Amino acid sequence: MSKRRLALVALVLLLGLLGCTRRSQDEVGVVARVNNRPITLDMLEFQYDLEHFEAFTGALPSVSSLREAYGEILGQLIAQELVSQELAKRGQDVSDEELAKAEADIRADYPADTFEQTLADEYIDLKMWRKHLRYVCGMEKFQRLVLRPSIHLDYRDVEAYYQAHLDAFRQPERVRVLAVFAEDRALVERVLAAHRQIRDAAALAKAFPAAQVREATIAHDLLAPSWADALRGGDAAGRGVVLPTRVGFEGLLLLERLPAQTLDVAQAYPQVEAALLEERLQQVFAAWLAKAVDASVIRVSERLLQKQRDEDLPPEPQGDDAAPQGGDPAQQNVASGNETG
């Protein structure tokens, strides 16, 4: 199961369970404690920024919406901390070597030394990012070493799921095509001709680095009109066809027409197994998390649990609409959000 799905399970459970946890007096820089292990405000803010960076529109969120988002993220962090503590109890916590390998794998996706510059450009603190990565690695390790071994699937589970979701295994009419793109028409034609000797798309791409080459299987109903028209002709399955684009040329070679079919249970087995495994992982994790919360002492800052009286005041009126300085003192206190004695 994906990390995101595990986090969603944690979130749903914890939103219900946080109301049962103890409130704590605010400590500087600490928003919650899980079995006396602190979750800090800077981690909460970091996670919020990470999840909302691409969604930022320039408009500042209201205090109440910010409180709600922070509460959801705090639920995830509490679940991740509980997982981290469970791994430590088992002697299976994420080692520095495992963390370094995970970081190296991510850095490998960035050319040269651009990884840290990318973080800097997006205002991501490297130290906080590594702490976040340790939590992510912990969730993956917990899933692999603790949750997965407890799940057992047999043919009856697979058969029942297959019958209950038969529509998911019906495949429409499809086409398998080789698609080539390049700025030069002659290059596209050479790649299409070379397919007679070099059948593998990856090998073709290596042989012609100036062209983009890929093989794709597409439902006939989802084909772009220009592709559908081009693939009707006889040349499409022989020499291929070349179409002009706004910035170059694309070539299409029809490799195979695949009829509509319904996968039998043997053909669908890998998909069924993956879907069943994800479903069971959610169930097992939900059960474990509920027990872990019940067995733990979780203290959460009152400021995150309790809505403040003056949290989202309307904007103060300007100019002629401004309230007079005089008037009923009680009304002025209500307008300013202050309690009267």
N, C-alpha and C positions, 0 to 999 in steps of 0.2 A: 504494500500500500504506500502511496506517496506520502511524503512528509506533510503536505498540505492537508490531506484527508485525516491523518492522525491528529493534526492540530485542530481541525474542525471538530473532531470527536471530543477532544479535550475541552474545547471552548464551550460546546453545548452542555457538557457535564458541569463544568466549573461555574458557568453562569448561574446554574441552579444551586450549586453547592456553596458558592462564595457567601451567600446570605446566611449560611450556617456557621461560617468561620468567625473567629473572634475579632473584634475591632481592636486596634492598638492606638496608643498615643503616638503622634507623629514623632519620628526620629529624623534628624537632619539627613537628607539624601537617601532614606529608606522608605519604600512604599509598602513593603510586605516582608514577612518572615515566614519561612517554611521550615518547621522543626528547628527554629532559631537560625536558619541560614538566610541572609538578607537578599532581597531583590531590590535593586537600587533604582532611583529615579532616572539616572542617566541611561540605564539599560532599557527602561520603559520608553524613554524618549527616543533612544536609538532605534528600537524596534518599530515605534510609531513612524519615524521618519523613513525607515526602510520600506515599510508597507505602503506609505502614502506619498512617496516621492513623485511617482509618475502621475498621480491623480491630483497633484497640487495645481490649482487654477489661479492662484493669486488672491483669492478671497479667504480671509481668516475664518476658521471654524468657530462656531459658538462654543461657549464654555460647556454647555450641557452635551453637545455632540462630541467634544473633545473628551469629556469625562466618560462617555459611553465607549468611545474607541479605546481609551486607556484601560477601561475595565475589561474589555474583551482581550486586549493584548496581555494584560496582567494574568488573566486566566490561562493563556497559553504559556506564559513564563512560569507560573506555578506548576503546571503539568510537566514542563520540561525540567524544572528543578526536582520534582518528585521522581522523575525517571532517572535523573543524574544521581540522586541519593540511593535509589534502588540498585543501580549498577555498581555504585561504590560498596554497598553491602555485600554484593556478590563477588567483589574483587574484579569486576569487569569494566570499571570506569574508563573513559576515553583517555588514553595515554598521550603524552606529549608527542611521541613518534607518530601515532595515528592522526593527531591533529595536524602535524607538519606535513604528512602525506596528503591529507585532504586539501590543505592549502596549496601544496605543490600542484595537485591535479587541477585546481581552479586556475592557478597562475599560468599553467600550460596553455590555456585557451587565449591568453593575451600575448601579443607579439612583443619580443624583446623585454624591456623593463617598464611596460606601460601599465601594469596592474596597479601599483601604488599611485601612479598619476591619475588613473581612472577613479580610484577611491577619493583622492583629493579633489578632483573635479566635481564629484557628487557629494562632497562634504561628509564623507564616511570616515569615521575614526578607525584606524587599523586595529588598535587594541580592543575596541568594542566589537569590531567585526569578528575578531578571533574568538571572543567570548561567545558571540552568537553562533559561530561555526562549531564550537565545542558542544553547544546544546544540540545543534542539528546532527552532528556526528553521534551524539548520545541517543537521540531518537532513532536513528538508523540502526545503531548497534542493539538497542533494546528490542526493536522489532525483529532483528535477525536472530538474536541469541535467546530472547525470553519469550516473545509472543509466537513466532513462527513454529518452534518445536512443539508447542501445545496444540497445534491445529492439525487435524488428520482428515483427509478427504478420501472417500472411496467411490466406486463406480455408481453407487446408488445416489450419492449427492450430486454427481455430475449429471446423471440421467434426469433427475428431478429438476435440476436447474435448467437443463437444456429444453425439456418439455414446457416448462413454465415461461421460457423466454424465446420461443421458437422464432418469432418475428425478427429477433436480433441476428439470426443466422441465415436470413434470406438475402442473397446478394443479387443486385440488378445486373442488367447487361453492361459489360465493361469493355474497355479497350486498353491494351498494353502498348505503349508507344515509346519510341526514343525521341527525345526533344533536344535540339541543338540550337544554341544562340551564339551569334558573333556579329561584329560590326561589318564584316566583309562577307558578301554573298558566296564568293568562290570558296572561302574557308568552310562555310556551312555545307556546301555541296561536297567538298573533299571528305568531311567527317561522315556524312551520310554514305558516301561510296565506300569508305574504309570499313564500315560496319560489316560488309560481306566477309572480311577477313578477321576483324577484331570485334567479336560479339559482345564483349563485356563493356558496359558503359564506363566503369571506372578506368579501365585500360584505355578506352578511347579518349577520355578526359586527360589522361596522362600523356597520351601521344600528341594531343592537340591542346596545349595549355592555353592558347589564346581564345579558345571556345569554351562555352559552358555546355556540359553534356550531362543529361540525366535520363533515367528510365522511370516511367510512371505508369500506374494502373489507375484508370479514372472511370467512374460510372458514366455511361453514355449520356445520361440526362444532365450531367454536370459539365459537359464539355462546353467551352466557349464556342459561340456560333461560327467563328472563323475556323476553329479546329475541326468542328463537326463537318463543315462543308469540305474542308481539305481532305479529311480522312475517308470521304465517300468514294473518291476516285481510285482507279486502278493503280496509279503511280504511287499512291500512299503506301502500299504494301510491297512495292518493288524498289524503285529508286528513291522514294520519298518525295516530299514536296517542300518548297521553300516559300515562306511568306514574308513580305516586308513588314517591319515594325517602325515605330517612331524613331528608334535609335539604332537600327540595324536590321538583321534578318534572323528568322527562326525557321529551323527545319524540323519536319515531322516525318517519322518513319513508322508505319503501322506494323507492329510485331505480332499481334494476336488479337482476335476478337473473342471475348469470353461471354458465353451465354448466361442468362439469368439462371440461378440455381439456389437450392437450399442445402447448406452444409449438413452432412449427416453428423451424428454425435461423435464419431471418430475424428472427422475433419475439424469439428468445432472444439475438440477437447482442450487445446491450449487456451482458447479464449474463455471457455467455461471455467477452467481451473483458475485462471487469473482473476476472473470476476468473483468467483466463490472465495478465493483466498482474501481478496480485499474486503469482502463482506464479513468474513470471519475475523479478520484482523481488527476491524472496527469493533466488533462485538467483544472480543477478548480484551482489547485495550480499554473499552468503556467499563467493563467489569473490574479490571485491575485498578483503574483510576478511581472508581467509586470507593473501593476498599482502602486505597492508599490515602485518600482525603480523609476518610473516617478515622484512620489510624494515626493521623498527623495533627500537629498543632500549627494552624495557619492563622497568622495575624495580618490583617490588612488595614492600611491607613484609613481613618475615618473620612478623610477628604475625598477618597475615591468611592466610598460606599454611600455617603450621605450628601444629597443635593443641598447646596447652600441657598439661603433665602434670596440673596442678591445676585444669583449666578448669571442670569441672562436678562439684564435690564434693557428696556427699549432705549434707543438713542435719545440723548437729551435734545429737546426742541431748540431750534435756532431762530434768531430774529424776532419777528412779531408773534411767533407761536410759542415763545419762551414763557414759562409760568412766571407770574408776578412774585416779587420777593416776599410780599406779605401773605396773608391767608391763614388757613387753619393749620396750626403746627402739626397736628396728627396726620393730616394729609401729606404734609411735606415729609414726615418720617416714612410713611408708606412708600412715597415715590422714590425716596432715596434707598429703600431697602433696609432701613434700620428698624430694629424692634423698639417699641415703646415699653417703658416699665410699668 
